[in-house]
Amino acid sequence: MDSDDDTGTLRTVVADADPLARRSIREALQHAGISVVAEATTGDEAVALTSFYRPDAVLMDVRVPGLDSVDATAQIHAHSPDTCIVLLAEASDEELGLRAIRAGASVYLSRAVEPDVLSRVLRRAIDGEAAISRRLAMHLVESYRRAPRLGAGMRPVRSTLTDREWEVLDLVASGARTDEIASMLVLSTETVRSHIKNVYRKLGVRSRLEATEAARRLRDLVV
């Protein structure tokens, strides 16, 4: 749904299934001199409207129906990397917050944030500053503390595996279970299973042991 106001310096798209929430956000942003060029009610609409308008920012409720907010974030970031993505949540969910940041979000805040604070945070985020809760920041630190265990070996330049698939394969080789890999990489278990299937297909193997051996052989070629 398009908005009639297009007079602000900064241009935004607001995505929320609740019309009252959209109006509240729109009024707060417009009061701060920020233009709302379009409003979306689903994740799919948020992606489409962002692709069409190329706004400076997208403010999206994490509970938008249709396309999951994290998946919508990933698609927006892939097609419009200069667009700042702000996710608003009812309650703190650090795992979801980490997934959102990995997908491309710059800001993950409570919906209860004051309107004037939201506009200030948005301007700072567009200028390159991230904004997350202290608890989420701590989870992010813990995630990075685990990083040395990822990427266990040299990755052949000409490998058909993506960087993410190598991360998953390295963890598979270390003996990590699917749910443990999901936790370490802040992914869903279904996403991890999908990556493992892709690894098997690309390497022409049928088990974790065969995948580990195939990875070792590939690395031997570059030593």
C-alpha positions in Angstrom: 0.0 0.0 0.0 1.5 3.3 -1.1 1.7 6.3 1.2 0.8 9.8 -0.1 3.7 11.6 1.7 7.0 11.8 -0.2 8.4 15.1 1.1 11.1 14.0 3.6 14.8 13.9 3.1 15.1 10.3 4.1 12.8 7.8 2.4 11.4 4.7 4.2 9.1 1.7 3.7 7.2 0.5 6.8 6.1 -3.1 7.0 3.6 -4.2 9.6 0.4 -6.2 9.4 -1.2 -3.9 12.0 -2.6 -0.7 10.4 -2.6 1.1 13.7 1.1 0.3 14.2 1.9 1.4 10.7 0.1 4.7 11.3 1.9 5.3 14.6 5.3 4.7 13.0 4.4 6.8 9.9 3.3 9.7 12.0 6.4 9.5 14.2 8.7 9.4 11.3 6.9 12.2 9.4 7.0 14.4 12.5 10.8 13.9 12.4 11.0 14.9 8.8 11.4 11.4 7.5 9.2 10.3 4.5 7.3 7.1 4.4 7.1 6.3 0.7 5.2 3.0 1.0 3.6 0.7 3.5 3.6 -3.1 3.4 1.5 -5.7 5.3 3.6 -8.8 4.5 7.2 -9.7 4.2 6.7 -10.3 0.4 5.3 -6.8 0.0 8.2 -5.4 1.9 10.6 -7.0 -0.5 8.7 -5.9 -3.6 8.2 -2.3 -2.4 11.8 -2.0 -1.4 12.9 -3.2 -4.8 10.6 -0.7 -6.5 11.2 2.4 -4.3 14.9 1.8 -3.3 14.3 3.6 0.1 17.0 4.6 2.5 15.5 2.3 5.1 12.9 -0.4 5.8 11.2 -0.6 9.2 9.7 -4.1 9.6 7.8 -5.9 12.3 9.4 -9.3 13.0 6.0 -10.9 12.9 5.0 -9.9 9.4 2.9 -12.6 7.7 3.9 -14.3 4.5 7.6 -14.3 3.9 9.5 -14.6 7.2 11.0 -11.3 8.4 14.5 -12.7 8.5 14.1 -14.2 5.0 12.6 -10.9 3.8 15.6 -9.1 5.4 18.0 -11.3 3.5 16.3 -10.7 0.2 16.2 -7.0 0.7 19.8 -6.9 1.7 20.8 -9.0 -1.3 19.0 -6.8 -3.9 19.3 -3.4 -2.1 22.5 -3.5 0.1 22.5 0.2 0.7 19.0 0.1 2.3 19.1 0.1 6.1 16.9 -2.6 7.6 15.3 -2.0 11.0 13.4 -4.9 12.7 11.0 -4.2 15.5 10.1 -6.9 18.0 7.5 -7.2 20.9 9.9 -9.0 23.1 13.7 -9.7 23.2 14.7 -12.8 21.2 18.4 -12.9 21.0 18.6 -15.9 18.6 16.2 -14.2 16.2 18.2 -11.0 16.6 21.4 -12.7 15.6 19.7 -14.3 12.6 18.4 -10.9 11.6 21.9 -9.3 11.8 23.4 -12.1 9.8 20.7 -11.6 7.2 21.5 -7.9 6.8 19.6 -6.0 9.5 21.4 -3.0 11.0 18.9 -2.4 13.9 17.0 -4.8 16.1 14.8 -3.0 18.6 11.8 -3.3 20.9 8.5 -2.0 19.4 8.2 -0.1 22.7 10.9 2.3 21.8 9.8 6.0 22.0 9.0 7.5 18.6 11.6 10.3 18.9 14.2 7.7 19.8 13.2 5.5 16.8 13.8 8.4 14.4 17.2 9.2 15.9 18.2 5.6 15.8 17.1 5.4 12.2 19.2 8.4 11.2 22.2 7.0 12.9 21.8 3.6 11.4 21.6 5.1 7.9 24.9 6.9 8.7 26.4 3.5 9.5 25.8 2.9 13.2 24.2 -0.3 14.4 21.7 -0.4 17.2 21.0 -3.5 19.2 20.1 -4.3 22.8 22.8 -5.0 25.4 21.7 -8.7 25.7 21.8 -9.1 22.0 25.3 -7.5 22.0 26.4 -10.1 24.5 25.1 -12.9 22.4 26.9 -11.5 19.4 30.1 -11.4 21.4 29.6 -15.1 22.4 29.0 -15.9 18.8 32.3 -14.4 17.8 34.1 -16.2 20.6 33.0 -19.4 18.9 34.3 -18.2 15.6 37.8 -19.8 15.9 36.1 -23.2 15.7 34.6 -22.4 12.4 36.4 -22.7 9.1 38.7 -25.5 10.3 40.9 -25.7 7.3 42.0 -24.2 4.0 39.2 -23.8 1.4 40.1 -24.5 -2.2 39.6 -21.5 -4.4 37.9 -23.4 -7.2 35.6 -25.4 -4.9 32.0 -25.5 -5.9 31.0 -25.2 -2.2 30.0 -21.8 -0.9 31.7 -20.3 2.2 28.6 -21.2 4.2 28.7 -24.8 3.0 32.4 -25.0 4.0 31.5 -23.7 7.4 28.8 -26.4 7.8 31.2 -29.1 6.4 33.9 -28.1 8.8 31.5 -28.4 11.7 30.2 -31.7 10.3 33.8 -33.0 10.2 34.3 -31.9 13.8 31.4 -34.2 14.9 28.9 -31.5 15.6 25.2 -32.5 15.4 22.8 -30.7 13.1 21.2 -28.8 16.0 24.6 -27.8 17.4 25.6 -26.5 13.9 22.4 -24.5 13.8 23.2 -23.0 17.2 26.8 -22.1 16.3 25.9 -20.5 13.0 22.6 -19.0 14.2 20.6 -20.8 11.6 17.5 -22.9 11.7 18.0 -26.7 11.7 16.1 -26.9 8.4 18.6 -24.5 6.8 21.5 -26.5 8.1 20.0 -29.7 6.7 19.6 -28.0 3.4 23.2 -27.0 3.4 24.3 -30.5 4.2 22.2 -31.9 1.4 23.9 -29.4 -1.0 27.3 -30.4 0.2 26.5 -34.1 -0.3 25.2 -33.4 -3.8 28.2 -31.2 -4.8 30.8 -33.6 -3.5 29.0 -36.7 -4.8 28.8 -38.4 -1.3 26.1 -39.9 0.8 27.3 -39.7 4.4 29.1 -37.4 6.8 32.2 -39.6 6.8 32.4 -39.5 3.0 31.9 -35.7 3.0 34.7 -35.3 5.5 37.0 -37.5 3.4 36.1 -35.6 0.2 36.9 -32.3 2.0 40.3 -33.6 3.1 41.1 -34.7 -0.5 40.1 -31.3 -1.9 42.4 -29.6 0.7 45.3 -31.9 -0.1 45.1 -30.6 -3.7 46.0 -27.1 -2.6 48.8 -28.0 -0.1 
